[in-house]
Amino acid sequence: MKNLQNFKTYKFILIFVLLLLSGSKMKACDLCSCTTSGGSSAFGDLSMSNFIGFRYIHQVYESIDGIFSNSPKINEEFDTYQIWAKIPLNDSFYLSTVIPFQNFTREFELDDTMENINGLGDINIMGWYKLPLYKKHTKRAHELGLPKEISNHTLNFGLGLKLPTGEFEQELNNGGLNPGFQVGTGSLDLFTSIMHGYQRNNFGIASTLTYYYKTENKNEYQYGNQFSYASSVFYDIDMKVVKTKPFLSLSGDVYNSIEQYGEELQETDGSIFYGSLGSEFIRNRMLFGMKYTLPIKQDLLGGNVTSKNQFSVYLNYTL
C-alpha cells in the first residue's frame, strides 16, 4: 500500500512537470516578465527560510534602434527595488509575495537623449503547499513503532497571481523598441511552480520550474507565455561568527511571441540561458545574499535585444 502511495505521488509530480514543459512550447521574449518581476525564478533564499526582506536587482541590456545590424544602439539599465517575504500559514502551507518598485533608464546612441520611467511594478502573490517527504521506514523501526524521519528532500507546489499594479504605456513599445521597458504589463497573469530542495550534511541543491500564463491587457497587448527554470548548488561553511553559503546557479527563460489585436508580432519570442555565482551570509536571524549573473546563450527578439549582465543583493530577516 505504501509503495502504491509513493508511486501515485511520483506519478503526479511527473505529470505536473510534463505539463509545464509542454505548455511552454519551448519556443519562446517579451523581457517584461524578466524585468518587471526582477528575476523570474527566485521566490526565496537558498535556506528556504520564512522571512521578510529587501532585494535590489540591477540589469543591463542593449537594444538595436533600427532594422539593421549596424543601426544605432540603445543602452538600458533596469533597477528594481523589492520588498519580498515568505510567510507560513501552518506546517504545510505558506505564502510568498514580491512588491517591486521600478526605475528604468535608456540612452539613445543616435542623439544622446535619455528616457526614464519609474513607479510601482506588478505585485506577485503566491500560495505554496509543502509536501511532507519521509525517509524509508525500516522494518525494525516499524515494529518498534518509531516515528518516521523527515527526508533530506523538500518538495513545494505553488500557484500565484501577478497583479496589474504597474503602469503599462503603449507608446513606449512603438517603433520596435524593447517591450521590456515597462513599469508593468497591465495584465492579470497566472503562474504555477514546483520547487525542490535537497541537503545532506553541508552540500545542497535547490531547483525551480515555473510556468507563466499571461493574459491580454486593456490595450489588447498580450505578452507571451513564459517557462522559467533554475538550479543552484551550494555548500554550507560554518565560520562561527557567520555562516556562509557560496553557490553556483544555472537558469533560463523561454518566451512565446507577443500578440496584439489578436495577431502574433514577429520576432518577439526568444530564450536565454544564464550562469550565476553568489553567496549567502547568515548571522542569527539576519541573512545577506548577493548574486552576479551573465548570459551564456541568448536569442531575444530576433537578436535585437542583448542581455549584458545582472547583479542582485538581498537582506532578509528570518521569522
Secondary structure, 3 states (H helix, E strand, C coil): CHHHHHHHHHHHHHHHHHHHHHHHCCCCCCCHHHHHHCCCCCCCCCCCCCEEEEEEEEEEEEEECCCCCCCCEEEEEEEEEEEEEEEECCCCEEEEEEEEEEEEEEEECCCCEEEEEEEECCCEEEEEEEECCECCCCHHHHHCCCCCCECCEEEEEEEEEECCCCCCCHHHHHHHCCCCCCCCCCCCEEEEEEEEEEEECCEEEEEEEEEEECCCCCCCEECCCEEEEEEEEEECEECCCCEEEEEEEEEEEEECCCEECCEECCCCCEEEEEEEEEEEEEECCEEEEEEEEEEEEEEEHHHCEEEEEEEEEEEEEEC
